[in-house]
Amino acid sequence: MHLRKLFADDPKRGEHMTTEAIGIYFDYSKHRITDETLGLLVQLAEESGLRARIDAMFRGEKINVTESGPSARGPARSQREIHRRGR
């Protein structure tokens, strides 16, 4: 599917295929993604328990069985975010 067709079929694609979080602007309108694709990705995330795994990562739990210890990514990012905001 060509991007021109996606934009022609949905003139507001540039508005609703974007989001902003923690000061970062995401524009995925220029990728060959559709509302159906997004729905399927959300469904996959829900069915695979992604939220629980994200929460476990930020609690520092061992989430990758190939590593010998807990994930340091979540806590490290949390500390960077706190430092960046001056807390």
N, C-alpha and C positions, 0 to 999 in steps of 0.2 A: 504494500500500500504506500502510495506517495504522500509526502507531507502536504503538498498542495491540495490534494483531495481532502485530507483530514481537516485542514483549515477552511476549505470551501464548504465542507459539510457542517462545520461548527465554527461560525465566525467569532465566537467568544472563547475559543480554545485557549488562546493566549492568556485569558483571565482565569479560567477554572482549572487549568492544568499547571497551576503554580501554587506555591505555598511558602510561608516564611516561618522559621523557628529559630529561636535564640540568636536573632540578628542575621541569620543566613537565609538568603532568598533562593528558592529552588524553582527553576523553570524547566519542566519536563515536557512542555508542549511541542518542542521541536524534536521529539523522539517518536518513533512509531509505536506509541502506546495509546490504547483506547480506554474508554470507560469500562469496557468488559475486562480488559487486561488488569486494570486497577482493582476491579471487584474480585477477580480471581486471585490476585496477589494478597489482598486482604483476607480472603477466605483461607488461603494457604497458611498465612501467618497465624490466623486463629486456630486452625486445625492442628498446626504443629506445636502450639503452645509457646509461640514466640514471646509473648508478654512475660510469661513466667521465667523464661530463660534470660530475658533482659534484666528482670528484677534480680535474679540470682547473680548475674554478672556484677551488678552494682552493689550487691551485698558482699561481693568478694568470694562467692562460693566456687567450688571446683566445677566448671561446666564443660571443659574439654578433657575427655578422658585420656587423651594422648599427652597431656601436660601433667607434670607431677604435683602441681599446686593450684591454688585458686587463680582465677583470672585477675590480673592487675589492671586491665584496661579500664574497666568501669570506675573503680576508685581513683585511678590516676586522672581520668578525664574529669571526674567530679571535683578533685582538688584543683585542677587547672582552671575550671570554670569558676570556682570560689575565688581563687587568686585573681583571675581576670576581672572579676566584678568588685574587687577590692575588699573582700570580707576576710 
